[in-house]
Amino acid sequence: MTLAPETTALTVQLRLMDSWLALCDLSALTPGRGVAALLPDGGQAAVFLDRAGRMYAIDNRDPFSGAAVLSRGLIGSHQGRPFVASPLLKQRFDLESGRCLDDETVRVTTYEVRIT
């Protein structure tokens, strides 16, 4: 879904199992940047709004360093696929599949996101 971030009264939600968790207002997201969201189990999700208005959510934990930093990574694209590069070791993770583009044996969890 593509929406202008200036739209008000819209909430970003993340799918967890069979329910949706409200994370924040859409206006809290900045295109081209990520934010970290605390999950009920104590984990974190990294939520991204790209410059075209598309939203993505992945696990915030970098599997190479163990640090919860992926929300601070740089987003870009490779062969038409959106990715985030870890700010620590620079591995790139596909925002749609969670697959590491630099080591195909590694992946992070992806989450379905919606705006209501």
Backbone atoms as SQL, in Angstrom:
CREATE TABLE atoms (id INTEGER PRIMARY KEY, chain TEXT, resi INTEGER, resn TEXT, atom TEXT, x REAL, y REAL, z REAL);
INSERT INTO atoms VALUES
  (1, 'A', 1, 'MET', 'N', 0.845, -1.167, 0.000),
  (2, 'A', 1, 'MET', 'CA', 0.000, 0.000, 0.000),
  (3, 'A', 1, 'MET', 'C', 0.891, 1.231, 0.000),
  (4, 'A', 2, 'THR', 'N', 0.559, 2.201, -0.805),
  (5, 'A', 2, 'THR', 'CA', 1.315, 3.442, -0.886),
  (6, 'A', 2, 'THR', 'C', 0.432, 4.601, -0.440),
  (7, 'A', 3, 'LEU', 'N', 0.894, 5.329, 0.585),
  (8, 'A', 3, 'LEU', 'CA', 0.147, 6.467, 1.104),
  (9, 'A', 3, 'LEU', 'C', 1.106, 7.593, 1.416),
  (10, 'A', 4, 'ALA', 'N', 0.621, 8.804, 1.361),
  (11, 'A', 4, 'ALA', 'CA', 1.434, 9.957, 1.734),
  (12, 'A', 4, 'ALA', 'C', 1.585, 9.980, 3.253),
  (13, 'A', 5, 'PRO', 'N', 2.817, 10.139, 3.781),
  (14, 'A', 5, 'PRO', 'CA', 3.001, 10.141, 5.228),
  (15, 'A', 5, 'PRO', 'C', 2.332, 11.320, 5.918),
  (16, 'A', 6, 'GLU', 'N', 1.963, 12.352, 5.169),
  (17, 'A', 6, 'GLU', 'CA', 1.306, 13.508, 5.774),
  (18, 'A', 6, 'GLU', 'C', -0.140, 13.209, 6.164),
  (19, 'A', 7, 'THR', 'N', -0.671, 12.082, 5.657),
  (20, 'A', 7, 'THR', 'CA', -2.050, 11.727, 5.958),
  (21, 'A', 7, 'THR', 'C', -2.190, 11.515, 7.467),
  (22, 'A', 8, 'THR', 'N', -3.200, 12.129, 8.058),
  (23, 'A', 8, 'THR', 'CA', -3.353, 12.034, 9.504),
  (24, 'A', 8, 'THR', 'C', -4.373, 10.980, 9.884),
  (25, 'A', 9, 'ALA', 'N', -4.392, 10.621, 11.166),
  (26, 'A', 9, 'ALA', 'CA', -5.338, 9.670, 11.739),
  (27, 'A', 9, 'ALA', 'C', -5.195, 8.277, 11.143),
  (28, 'A', 10, 'LEU', 'N', -4.009, 7.929, 10.675),
  (29, 'A', 10, 'LEU', 'CA', -3.751, 6.589, 10.184),
  (30, 'A', 10, 'LEU', 'C', -2.754, 5.914, 11.116),
  (31, 'A', 11, 'THR', 'N', -3.017, 4.650, 11.418),
  (32, 'A', 11, 'THR', 'CA', -2.182, 3.904, 12.348),
  (33, 'A', 11, 'THR', 'C', -1.461, 2.778, 11.624),
  (34, 'A', 12, 'VAL', 'N', -0.176, 2.624, 11.914),
  (35, 'A', 12, 'VAL', 'CA', 0.632, 1.527, 11.380),
  (36, 'A', 12, 'VAL', 'C', 0.418, 0.322, 12.285),
  (37, 'A', 13, 'GLN', 'N', 0.087, -0.817, 11.689),
  (38, 'A', 13, 'GLN', 'CA', -0.132, -2.045, 12.444),
  (39, 'A', 13, 'GLN', 'C', 0.754, -3.153, 11.903),
  (40, 'A', 14, 'LEU', 'N', 1.155, -4.050, 12.801),
  (41, 'A', 14, 'LEU', 'CA', 2.027, -5.176, 12.482),
  (42, 'A', 14, 'LEU', 'C', 1.279, -6.463, 12.795),
  (43, 'A', 15, 'ARG', 'N', 1.333, -7.416, 11.880),
  (44, 'A', 15, 'ARG', 'CA', 0.634, -8.694, 12.095),
  (45, 'A', 15, 'ARG', 'C', 1.506, -9.613, 12.946),
  (46, 'A', 16, 'LEU', 'N', 0.917, -10.059, 14.062),
  (47, 'A', 16, 'LEU', 'CA', 1.553, -11.044, 14.942),
  (48, 'A', 16, 'LEU', 'C', 0.595, -12.208, 15.091),
  (49, 'A', 17, 'MET', 'N', 0.967, -13.345, 14.556),
  (50, 'A', 17, 'MET', 'CA', 0.105, -14.538, 14.563),
  (51, 'A', 17, 'MET', 'C', -1.247, -14.197, 13.935),
  (52, 'A', 18, 'ASP', 'N', -2.324, -14.254, 14.729),
  (53, 'A', 18, 'ASP', 'CA', -3.671, -14.021, 14.203),
  (54, 'A', 18, 'ASP', 'C', -4.245, -12.665, 14.585),
  (55, 'A', 19, 'SER', 'N', -3.397, -11.755, 15.031),
  (56, 'A', 19, 'SER', 'CA', -3.909, -10.445, 15.432),
  (57, 'A', 19, 'SER', 'C', -2.998, -9.340, 14.899),
  (58, 'A', 20, 'TRP', 'N', -3.474, -8.119, 15.014),
  (59, 'A', 20, 'TRP', 'CA', -2.726, -6.955, 14.562),
  (60, 'A', 20, 'TRP', 'C', -2.356, -6.108, 15.769),
  (61, 'A', 21, 'LEU', 'N', -1.104, -5.674, 15.826),
  (62, 'A', 21, 'LEU', 'CA', -0.595, -4.834, 16.904),
  (63, 'A', 21, 'LEU', 'C', -0.423, -3.410, 16.385),
  (64, 'A', 22, 'ALA', 'N', -1.071, -2.442, 17.026),
  (65, 'A', 22, 'ALA', 'CA', -0.900, -1.045, 16.647),
  (66, 'A', 22, 'ALA', 'C', 0.476, -0.581, 17.112),
  (67, 'A', 23, 'LEU', 'N', 1.248, 0.016, 16.186),
  (68, 'A', 23, 'LEU', 'CA', 2.601, 0.451, 16.506),
  (69, 'A', 23, 'LEU', 'C', 2.703, 1.956, 16.732),
  (70, 'A', 24, 'CYS', 'N', 2.221, 2.734, 15.761),
  (71, 'A', 24, 'CYS', 'CA', 2.371, 4.185, 15.841),
  (72, 'A', 24, 'CYS', 'C', 1.488, 4.832, 14.781),
  (73, 'A', 25, 'ASP', 'N', 1.397, 6.148, 14.848),
  (74, 'A', 25, 'ASP', 'CA', 0.725, 6.890, 13.785),
  (75, 'A', 25, 'ASP', 'C', 1.635, 6.918, 12.559),
  (76, 'A', 26, 'LEU', 'N', 1.044, 6.893, 11.394),
  (77, 'A', 26, 'LEU', 'CA', 1.819, 6.958, 10.159),
  (78, 'A', 26, 'LEU', 'C', 2.685, 8.213, 10.125),
  (79, 'A', 27, 'SER', 'N', 2.200, 9.293, 10.695),
  (80, 'A', 27, 'SER', 'CA', 2.950, 10.549, 10.684),
  (81, 'A', 27, 'SER', 'C', 4.255, 10.470, 11.475),
  (82, 'A', 28, 'ALA', 'N', 4.427, 9.428, 12.308),
  (83, 'A', 28, 'ALA', 'CA', 5.663, 9.265, 13.076),
  (84, 'A', 28, 'ALA', 'C', 6.807, 8.692, 12.234),
  (85, 'A', 29, 'LEU', 'N', 6.491, 8.198, 11.038),
  (86, 'A', 29, 'LEU', 'CA', 7.510, 7.606, 10.169),
  (87, 'A', 29, 'LEU', 'C', 8.029, 8.643, 9.179),
  (88, 'A', 30, 'THR', 'N', 9.324, 8.567, 8.912),
  (89, 'A', 30, 'THR', 'CA', 9.981, 9.447, 7.954),
  (90, 'A', 30, 'THR', 'C', 10.377, 8.630, 6.731),
  (91, 'A', 31, 'PRO', 'N', 9.953, 9.036, 5.537),
  (92, 'A', 31, 'PRO', 'CA', 10.340, 8.286, 4.337),
  (93, 'A', 31, 'PRO', 'C', 11.865, 8.145, 4.233),
  (94, 'A', 32, 'GLY', 'N', 12.299, 6.923, 3.926),
  (95, 'A', 32, 'GLY', 'CA', 13.721, 6.655, 3.774),
  (96, 'A', 32, 'GLY', 'C', 14.430, 6.280, 5.062),
  (97, 'A', 33, 'ARG', 'N', 13.692, 6.198, 6.155),
  (98, 'A', 33, 'ARG', 'CA', 14.278, 5.855, 7.457),
  (99, 'A', 33, 'ARG', 'C', 13.459, 4.777, 8.144),
  (100, 'A', 34, 'GLY', 'N', 14.064, 4.134, 9.116),
  (101, 'A', 34, 'GLY', 'CA', 13.382, 3.111, 9.880),
  (102, 'A', 34, 'GLY', 'C', 13.193, 3.527, 11.323),
  (103, 'A', 35, 'VAL', 'N', 12.296, 2.835, 12.007),
  (104, 'A', 35, 'VAL', 'CA', 12.089, 3.006, 13.441),
  (105, 'A', 35, 'VAL', 'C', 11.990, 1.628, 14.074),
  (106, 'A', 36, 'ALA', 'N', 12.378, 1.535, 15.335),
  (107, 'A', 36, 'ALA', 'CA', 12.260, 0.289, 16.074),
  (108, 'A', 36, 'ALA', 'C', 10.965, 0.290, 16.865),
  (109, 'A', 37, 'ALA', 'N', 10.311, -0.861, 16.935),
  (110, 'A', 37, 'ALA', 'CA', 9.073, -1.017, 17.693),
  (111, 'A', 37, 'ALA', 'C', 9.227, -2.200, 18.638),
  (112, 'A', 38, 'LEU', 'N', 8.882, -1.987, 19.899),
  (113, 'A', 38, 'LEU', 'CA', 8.943, -3.044, 20.895),
  (114, 'A', 38, 'LEU', 'C', 7.735, -3.956, 20.735),
  (115, 'A', 39, 'LEU', 'N', 7.977, -5.260, 20.711),
  (116, 'A', 39, 'LEU', 'CA', 6.913, -6.239, 20.544),
  (117, 'A', 39, 'LEU', 'C', 6.512, -6.814, 21.905),
  (118, 'A', 40, 'PRO', 'N', 5.319, -7.373, 22.017),
  (119, 'A', 40, 'PRO', 'CA', 4.854, -7.902, 23.309),
  (120, 'A', 40, 'PRO', 'C', 5.782, -8.964, 23.915),
  (121, 'A', 41, 'ASP', 'N', 6.501, -9.723, 23.089),
  (122, 'A', 41, 'ASP', 'CA', 7.392, -10.763, 23.611),
  (123, 'A', 41, 'ASP', 'C', 8.764, -10.217, 24.019),
  (124, 'A', 42, 'GLY', 'N', 8.956, -8.901, 23.925),
  (125, 'A', 42, 'GLY', 'CA', 10.238, -8.289, 24.285),
  (126, 'A', 42, 'GLY', 'C', 11.173, -8.117, 23.105),
  (127, 'A', 43, 'GLY', 'N', 10.837, -8.723, 21.964),
  (128, 'A', 43, 'GLY', 'CA', 11.635, -8.544, 20.750),
  (129, 'A', 43, 'GLY', 'C', 11.362, -7.182, 20.134),
  (130, 'A', 44, 'GLN', 'N', 12.010, -6.930, 19.015),
  (131, 'A', 44, 'GLN', 'CA', 11.819, -5.663, 18.320),
  (132, 'A', 44, 'GLN', 'C', 11.618, -5.900, 16.835),
  (133, 'A', 45, 'ALA', 'N', 10.837, -5.024, 16.238),
  (134, 'A', 45, 'ALA', 'CA', 10.671, -5.005, 14.781),
  (135, 'A', 45, 'ALA', 'C', 11.239, -3.697, 14.271),
  (136, 'A', 46, 'ALA', 'N', 11.829, -3.744, 13.083),
  (137, 'A', 46, 'ALA', 'CA', 12.289, -2.537, 12.394),
  (138, 'A', 46, 'ALA', 'C', 11.263, -2.234, 11.314),
  (139, 'A', 47, 'VAL', 'N', 10.681, -1.049, 11.378),
  (140, 'A', 47, 'VAL', 'CA', 9.621, -0.658, 10.445),
  (141, 'A', 47, 'VAL', 'C', 10.160, 0.445, 9.543),
  (142, 'A', 48, 'PHE', 'N', 9.950, 0.274, 8.239),
  (143, 'A', 48, 'PHE', 'CA', 10.484, 1.209, 7.251),
  (144, 'A', 48, 'PHE', 'C', 9.378, 1.741, 6.358),
  (145, 'A', 49, 'LEU', 'N', 9.484, 3.010, 6.028),
  (146, 'A', 49, 'LEU', 'CA', 8.634, 3.651, 5.030),
  (147, 'A', 49, 'LEU', 'C', 9.589, 4.149, 3.960),
  (148, 'A', 50, 'ASP', 'N', 9.494, 3.571, 2.749),
  (149, 'A', 50, 'ASP', 'CA', 10.429, 4.018, 1.713),
  (150, 'A', 50, 'ASP', 'C', 9.934, 5.315, 1.086),
  (151, 'A', 51, 'ARG', 'N', 10.740, 5.893, 0.225),
  (152, 'A', 51, 'ARG', 'CA', 10.417, 7.203, -0.355),
  (153, 'A', 51, 'ARG', 'C', 9.224, 7.143, -1.306),
  (154, 'A', 52, 'ALA', 'N', 8.859, 5.929, -1.743),
  (155, 'A', 52, 'ALA', 'CA', 7.678, 5.768, -2.599),
  (156, 'A', 52, 'ALA', 'C', 6.418, 5.544, -1.765),
  (157, 'A', 53, 'GLY', 'N', 6.553, 5.489, -0.426),
  (158, 'A', 53, 'GLY', 'CA', 5.411, 5.305, 0.451),
  (159, 'A', 53, 'GLY', 'C', 5.087, 3.868, 0.793),
  (160, 'A', 54, 'ARG', 'N', 5.943, 2.916, 0.401),
  (161, 'A', 54, 'ARG', 'CA', 5.717, 1.508, 0.737),
  (162, 'A', 54, 'ARG', 'C', 6.286, 1.227, 2.119),
  (163, 'A', 55, 'MET', 'N', 5.600, 0.348, 2.862),
  (164, 'A', 55, 'MET', 'CA', 6.031, 0.007, 4.215),
  (165, 'A', 55, 'MET', 'C', 6.540, -1.418, 4.283),
  (166, 'A', 56, 'TYR', 'N', 7.530, -1.630, 5.147),
  (167, 'A', 56, 'TYR', 'CA', 8.124, -2.943, 5.376),
  (168, 'A', 56, 'TYR', 'C', 8.410, -3.092, 6.861),
  (169, 'A', 57, 'ALA', 'N', 8.423, -4.338, 7.348),
  (170, 'A', 57, 'ALA', 'CA', 8.814, -4.596, 8.732),
  (171, 'A', 57, 'ALA', 'C', 9.597, -5.904, 8.786),
  (172, 'A', 58, 'ILE', 'N', 10.727, -5.864, 9.470),
  (173, 'A', 58, 'ILE', 'CA', 11.572, -7.037, 9.666),
  (174, 'A', 58, 'ILE', 'C', 12.023, -7.063, 11.120),
  (175, 'A', 59, 'ASP', 'N', 12.627, -8.174, 11.526),
  (176, 'A', 59, 'ASP', 'CA', 13.226, -8.263, 12.858),
  (177, 'A', 59, 'ASP', 'C', 14.309, -7.194, 12.965),
  (178, 'A', 60, 'ASN', 'N', 14.387, -6.511, 14.074),
  (179, 'A', 60, 'ASN', 'CA', 15.376, -5.443, 14.253),
  (180, 'A', 60, 'ASN', 'C', 16.754, -5.984, 14.614),
  (181, 'A', 61, 'ARG', 'N', 16.845, -7.250, 14.995),
  (182, 'A', 61, 'ARG', 'CA', 18.119, -7.820, 15.432),
  (183, 'A', 61, 'ARG', 'C', 18.973, -8.224, 14.230),
  (184, 'A', 62, 'ASP', 'N', 20.177, -7.691, 14.177),
  (185, 'A', 62, 'ASP', 'CA', 21.154, -8.047, 13.141),
  (186, 'A', 62, 'ASP', 'C', 21.707, -9.426, 13.502),
  (187, 'A', 63, 'PRO', 'N', 21.474, -10.450, 12.669),
  (188, 'A', 63, 'PRO', 'CA', 21.928, -11.799, 13.016),
  (189, 'A', 63, 'PRO', 'C', 23.456, -11.952, 13.026),
  (190, 'A', 64, 'PHE', 'N', 24.175, -11.040, 12.427),
  (191, 'A', 64, 'PHE', 'CA', 25.640, -11.139, 12.403),
  (192, 'A', 64, 'PHE', 'C', 26.273, -10.571, 13.669),
  (193, 'A', 65, 'SER', 'N', 25.730, -9.489, 14.190),
  (194, 'A', 65, 'SER', 'CA', 26.311, -8.873, 15.385),
  (195, 'A', 65, 'SER', 'C', 25.505, -9.159, 16.648),
  (196, 'A', 66, 'GLY', 'N', 24.219, -9.513, 16.490),
  (197, 'A', 66, 'GLY', 'CA', 23.342, -9.736, 17.627),
  (198, 'A', 66, 'GLY', 'C', 22.729, -8.455, 18.171),
  (199, 'A', 67, 'ALA', 'N', 23.119, -7.310, 17.636),
  (200, 'A', 67, 'ALA', 'CA', 22.614, -6.019, 18.118),
  (201, 'A', 67, 'ALA', 'C', 21.286, -5.670, 17.438),
  (202, 'A', 68, 'ALA', 'N', 20.418, -5.002, 18.162),
  (203, 'A', 68, 'ALA', 'CA', 19.126, -4.568, 17.632),
  (204, 'A', 68, 'ALA', 'C', 19.312, -3.215, 16.952),
  (205, 'A', 69, 'VAL', 'N', 19.789, -3.252, 15.688),
  (206, 'A', 69, 'VAL', 'CA', 20.174, -2.016, 14.997),
  (207, 'A', 69, 'VAL', 'C', 19.663, -1.886, 13.566),
  (208, 'A', 70, 'LEU', 'N', 18.951, -2.868, 13.045),
  (209, 'A', 70, 'LEU', 'CA', 18.577, -2.799, 11.628),
  (210, 'A', 70, 'LEU', 'C', 17.685, -1.601, 11.320),
  (211, 'A', 71, 'SER', 'N', 16.921, -1.130, 12.291),
  (212, 'A', 71, 'SER', 'CA', 16.068, 0.041, 12.058),
  (213, 'A', 71, 'SER', 'C', 16.892, 1.291, 11.758),
  (214, 'A', 72, 'ARG', 'N', 18.171, 1.270, 12.108),
  (215, 'A', 72, 'ARG', 'CA', 19.052, 2.421, 11.860),
  (216, 'A', 72, 'ARG', 'C', 19.851, 2.287, 10.572),
  (217, 'A', 73, 'GLY', 'N', 19.588, 1.207, 9.827),
  (218, 'A', 73, 'GLY', 'CA', 20.324, 0.969, 8.589),
  (219, 'A', 73, 'GLY', 'C', 19.848, 1.845, 7.446),
  (220, 'A', 74, 'LEU', 'N', 20.632, 1.845, 6.386),
  (221, 'A', 74, 'LEU', 'CA', 20.300, 2.597, 5.178),
  (222, 'A', 74, 'LEU', 'C', 19.471, 1.719, 4.258),
  (223, 'A', 75, 'ILE', 'N', 18.380, 2.292, 3.702),
  (224, 'A', 75, 'ILE', 'CA', 17.587, 1.511, 2.765),
  (225, 'A', 75, 'ILE', 'C', 17.962, 1.883, 1.340),
  (226, 'A', 76, 'GLY', 'N', 17.845, 0.899, 0.467),
  (227, 'A', 76, 'GLY', 'CA', 18.167, 1.086, -0.937),
  (228, 'A', 76, 'GLY', 'C', 17.507, -0.011, -1.734),
  (229, 'A', 77, 'SER', 'N', 17.970, -0.228, -2.962),
  (230, 'A', 77, 'SER', 'CA', 17.437, -1.319, -3.773),
  (231, 'A', 77, 'SER', 'C', 18.572, -1.953, -4.555),
  (232, 'A', 78, 'HIS', 'N', 18.400, -3.248, -4.814),
  (233, 'A', 78, 'HIS', 'CA', 19.355, -4.027, -5.594),
  (234, 'A', 78, 'HIS', 'C', 18.546, -4.880, -6.551),
  (235, 'A', 79, 'GLN', 'N', 18.749, -4.687, -7.848),
  (236, 'A', 79, 'GLN', 'CA', 18.006, -5.398, -8.882),
  (237, 'A', 79, 'GLN', 'C', 16.497, -5.280, -8.647),
  (238, 'A', 80, 'GLY', 'N', 16.070, -4.073, -8.273),
  (239, 'A', 80, 'GLY', 'CA', 14.661, -3.800, -8.081),
  (240, 'A', 80, 'GLY', 'C', 14.079, -4.275, -6.763),
  (241, 'A', 81, 'ARG', 'N', 14.900, -4.854, -5.892),
  (242, 'A', 81, 'ARG', 'CA', 14.430, -5.358, -4.599),
  (243, 'A', 81, 'ARG', 'C', 14.845, -4.399, -3.493),
  (244, 'A', 82, 'PRO', 'N', 13.912, -4.002, -2.606),
  (245, 'A', 82, 'PRO', 'CA', 14.267, -3.097, -1.511),
  (246, 'A', 82, 'PRO', 'C', 15.078, -3.834, -0.444),
  (247, 'A', 83, 'PHE', 'N', 16.065, -3.159, 0.123),
  (248, 'A', 83, 'PHE', 'CA', 16.866, -3.766, 1.188),
  (249, 'A', 83, 'PHE', 'C', 17.229, -2.718, 2.224),
  (250, 'A', 84, 'VAL', 'N', 17.667, -3.218, 3.377),
  (251, 'A', 84, 'VAL', 'CA', 18.275, -2.366, 4.402),
  (252, 'A', 84, 'VAL', 'C', 19.673, -2.923, 4.649),
  (253, 'A', 85, 'ALA', 'N', 20.641, -2.025, 4.741),
  (254, 'A', 85, 'ALA', 'CA', 22.025, -2.414, 5.047),
  (255, 'A', 85, 'ALA', 'C', 22.259, -2.188, 6.532),
  (256, 'A', 86, 'SER', 'N', 22.748, -3.204, 7.206),
  (257, 'A', 86, 'SER', 'CA', 23.032, -3.089, 8.634),
  (258, 'A', 86, 'SER', 'C', 24.029, -1.955, 8.873),
  (259, 'A', 87, 'PRO', 'N', 23.783, -1.120, 9.884),
  (260, 'A', 87, 'PRO', 'CA', 24.722, -0.020, 10.150),
  (261, 'A', 87, 'PRO', 'C', 26.048, -0.499, 10.743),
  (262, 'A', 88, 'LEU', 'N', 26.112, -1.742, 11.206),
  (263, 'A', 88, 'LEU', 'CA', 27.350, -2.232, 11.813),
  (264, 'A', 88, 'LEU', 'C', 28.272, -2.903, 10.806),
  (265, 'A', 89, 'LEU', 'N', 27.831, -4.010, 10.249),
  (266, 'A', 89, 'LEU', 'CA', 28.706, -4.795, 9.368),
  (267, 'A', 89, 'LEU', 'C', 28.330, -4.682, 7.896),
  (268, 'A', 90, 'LYS', 'N', 27.289, -3.925, 7.592),
  (269, 'A', 90, 'LYS', 'CA', 26.872, -3.574, 6.229),
  (270, 'A', 90, 'LYS', 'C', 26.226, -4.693, 5.423),
  (271, 'A', 91, 'GLN', 'N', 25.883, -5.837, 6.034),
  (272, 'A', 91, 'GLN', 'CA', 25.149, -6.855, 5.279),
  (273, 'A', 91, 'GLN', 'C', 23.785, -6.287, 4.904),
  (274, 'A', 92, 'ARG', 'N', 23.307, -6.661, 3.720),
  (275, 'A', 92, 'ARG', 'CA', 22.030, -6.161, 3.203),
  (276, 'A', 92, 'ARG', 'C', 20.947, -7.230, 3.345),
  (277, 'A', 93, 'PHE', 'N', 19.773, -6.798, 3.832),
  (278, 'A', 93, 'PHE', 'CA', 18.646, -7.702, 4.028),
  (279, 'A', 93, 'PHE', 'C', 17.474, -7.241, 3.174),
  (280, 'A', 94, 'ASP', 'N', 16.954, -8.164, 2.362),
  (281, 'A', 94, 'ASP', 'CA', 15.805, -7.896, 1.515),
  (282, 'A', 94, 'ASP', 'C', 14.613, -7.582, 2.416),
  (283, 'A', 95, 'LEU', 'N', 13.976, -6.444, 2.221),
  (284, 'A', 95, 'LEU', 'CA', 12.872, -6.029, 3.085),
  (285, 'A', 95, 'LEU', 'C', 11.593, -6.812, 2.829),
  (286, 'A', 96, 'GLU', 'N', 11.487, -7.478, 1.696),
  (287, 'A', 96, 'GLU', 'CA', 10.278, -8.254, 1.409),
  (288, 'A', 96, 'GLU', 'C', 10.401, -9.701, 1.881),
  (289, 'A', 97, 'SER', 'N', 11.575, -10.305, 1.731),
  (290, 'A', 97, 'SER', 'CA', 11.751, -11.715, 2.080),
  (291, 'A', 97, 'SER', 'C', 12.559, -11.938, 3.352),
  (292, 'A', 98, 'GLY', 'N', 13.346, -10.952, 3.772),
  (293, 'A', 98, 'GLY', 'CA', 14.218, -11.109, 4.931),
  (294, 'A', 98, 'GLY', 'C', 15.552, -11.767, 4.615),
  (295, 'A', 99, 'ARG', 'N', 15.733, -12.199, 3.370),
  (296, 'A', 99, 'ARG', 'CA', 16.961, -12.892, 2.970),
  (297, 'A', 99, 'ARG', 'C', 18.146, -11.942, 2.953),
  (298, 'A', 100, 'CYS', 'N', 19.272, -12.419, 3.472),
  (299, 'A', 100, 'CYS', 'CA', 20.496, -11.631, 3.417),
  (300, 'A', 100, 'CYS', 'C', 21.050, -11.708, 1.998),
  (301, 'A', 101, 'LEU', 'N', 21.297, -10.571, 1.390),
  (302, 'A', 101, 'LEU', 'CA', 21.799, -10.536, 0.015),
  (303, 'A', 101, 'LEU', 'C', 23.282, -10.853, -0.058),
  (304, 'A', 102, 'ASP', 'N', 23.953, -10.845, 1.087),
  (305, 'A', 102, 'ASP', 'CA', 25.397, -11.085, 1.125),
  (306, 'A', 102, 'ASP', 'C', 25.762, -12.463, 1.658),
  (307, 'A', 103, 'ASP', 'N', 24.801, -13.192, 2.207),
  (308, 'A', 103, 'ASP', 'CA', 25.017, -14.549, 2.716),
  (309, 'A', 103, 'ASP', 'C', 23.672, -15.258, 2.664),
  (310, 'A', 104, 'GLU', 'N', 23.441, -16.034, 1.614),
  (311, 'A', 104, 'GLU', 'CA', 22.116, -16.621, 1.404),
  (312, 'A', 104, 'GLU', 'C', 21.713, -17.657, 2.443),
  (313, 'A', 105, 'THR', 'N', 22.597, -18.001, 3.363),
  (314, 'A', 105, 'THR', 'CA', 22.232, -18.936, 4.439),
  (315, 'A', 105, 'THR', 'C', 21.581, -18.217, 5.621),
  (316, 'A', 106, 'VAL', 'N', 21.526, -16.884, 5.575),
  (317, 'A', 106, 'VAL', 'CA', 21.012, -16.092, 6.697),
  (318, 'A', 106, 'VAL', 'C', 19.783, -15.308, 6.251),
  (319, 'A', 107, 'ARG', 'N', 18.806, -15.211, 7.152),
  (320, 'A', 107, 'ARG', 'CA', 17.631, -14.383, 6.898),
  (321, 'A', 107, 'ARG', 'C', 17.079, -13.880, 8.218),
  (322, 'A', 108, 'VAL', 'N', 16.300, -12.811, 8.143),
  (323, 'A', 108, 'VAL', 'CA', 15.614, -12.259, 9.313),
  (324, 'A', 108, 'VAL', 'C', 14.110, -12.432, 9.095),
  (325, 'A', 109, 'THR', 'N', 13.381, -12.416, 10.187),
  (326, 'A', 109, 'THR', 'CA', 11.924, -12.529, 10.125),
  (327, 'A', 109, 'THR', 'C', 11.333, -11.283, 9.470),
  (328, 'A', 110, 'THR', 'N', 10.336, -11.481, 8.637),
  (329, 'A', 110, 'THR', 'CA', 9.592, -10.361, 8.058),
  (330, 'A', 110, 'THR', 'C', 8.198, -10.356, 8.662),
  (331, 'A', 111, 'TYR', 'N', 7.586, -9.189, 8.684),
  (332, 'A', 111, 'TYR', 'CA', 6.241, -9.045, 9.226),
  (333, 'A', 111, 'TYR', 'C', 5.361, -8.354, 8.190),
  (334, 'A', 112, 'GLU', 'N', 4.102, -8.721, 8.205),
  (335, 'A', 112, 'GLU', 'CA', 3.121, -8.028, 7.373),
  (336, 'A', 112, 'GLU', 'C', 2.738, -6.742, 8.096),
  (337, 'A', 113, 'VAL', 'N', 2.686, -5.630, 7.362),
  (338, 'A', 113, 'VAL', 'CA', 2.271, -4.358, 7.950),
  (339, 'A', 113, 'VAL', 'C', 1.093, -3.806, 7.152),
  (340, 'A', 114, 'ARG', 'N', 0.291, -3.029, 7.852),
  (341, 'A', 114, 'ARG', 'CA', -0.825, -2.371, 7.181),
  (342, 'A', 114, 'ARG', 'C', -1.067, -1.028, 7.850),
  (343, 'A', 115, 'ILE', 'N', -1.843, -0.212, 7.162),
  (344, 'A', 115, 'ILE', 'CA', -2.210, 1.104, 7.685),
  (345, 'A', 115, 'ILE', 'C', -3.725, 1.142, 7.768),
  (346, 'A', 116, 'THR', 'N', -4.230, 1.520, 8.936),
  (347, 'A', 116, 'THR', 'CA', -5.682, 1.600, 9.106),
  (348, 'A', 116, 'THR', 'C', -6.074, 2.987, 9.571);
